[in-house]
Amino acid sequence: PRSDLIRAEDAPTINLSGEGAREQLLTPRDESHLQLIRSTMPPGSHGGEGLYTLNAEVEVLHVLEGTVEIQFTNRVERLEAGDTITFSGREPHTWRNREETTAHVLWIIAPAAWH
């Protein structure tokens, strides 16, 4: 069986979406089943002014530390440390850190939006 190890210091920086966040891909680039992304979101960072979609069946956002708002077409959800939201990547959405502290989150995208 295949096994891939990505050390924290070796995780490539990517730009999934938005402005101001530092995003690192924690799964191999050629992994097509899912992607795990660690995102550091400083105060004021956001996923863009408009709503966006990803070519993925499922998107999961888990907040490790801090607070993040995720906006959908008809609602806004506020997630705090320990909270997790699961939704279709094809549902228009964006995110924002309105707080004065940095948020640390994990994104799980399945299947991989790109590979």
N, C-alpha and C positions, 0 to 999 in steps of 0.2 A: 504493500500500500504506500501511496505517496504521502509525504510529510514535508511541510514547508515551515521554516522558522523565520520570523521577521523580528529582529531585535528592535527595541524602542528607538535606539539611535540610528537605525538603518531604515526606518519606515519612510518611504518617499513622501514629500510634500506634494499635494495635489490642489486643484481648485475645483471643488464640486459645485459650489454656487456662492454667490454673495460677496460681501465686502468686509474686510477687516478680520476674518477668521483665519486661523492656521489649521489646515486640514492635512491629516496624514493617513495614507492607505495602509491598513494593518493586515490585509490579505494580499496574496500574490496578484500581480496585474493580470495574469492569465486565468485566474479563478473565475469561472462563469456562473457558479451556483449562487454566490453571494459576495457582497463586499462589506467589510467592516472598516469604518472610518472614525478616527478620533479627531474631534474638533475642539479647538480652544477659541472661545468667543469673547473677546474683550468688550468692555462697555461700548455700546453704540454700534457694534457689528450687526450685520443683517444679511438676509438671503436675497436682497434686491428689493427695489420698490414695487415691482409687480409680482404677481403670483407665477409660479413655474411648476412644471411637472417633470418627472423622470420616467424613463422607459423601464419600469419595474412593477412587478405585481404587488410587492410589499415593501414598505419603508417603516423602519422602527427607529424612534429617537428615544434614547435613554440618557437622562441627566445625571451625571456623576457628581457635579458640584455647581452651585449657582442656580440661576433662574433663566429660563428661555421662554419666549412666547412663540407659538406657532399659529400662523393665521391661515385659515381656509376661506373659501368663498363666502360662507355664511356664519363663521364663528372664529373666535380666538381662544386658544387654550394656553393657560399659563402652567408651565411645568417647573417643578422645583426638584432639588436633589433627591434622587431615588425614584422619581416619576418616569413612566415610560408610556409612549403613545405609539400605536400601530395603525397604519392607514395605507391606502393604495398610493403608490408613487405617481399614478396618473391623475390623482386628485390635485387640482391646483392649490398650491400652498407656498408659504415663505416663512421665515423665522426672523427673530430679532432679540437681541439682548438689550433691554431697556434699563437694566440695573447698573449700579456703580461698581460692581465686582465682576471679574471674569468668570464665565461659565465653561465647564468642561463636559463634553457630551460624547456619546457614541452613536453613530448612525449605522444601521444594518440595512442593506439594500439587497433584495432578492427578486428575481435573479439579478446578477450584476448589471448595472446600467451601461457599462462599457467594459470591454476586456480586450 
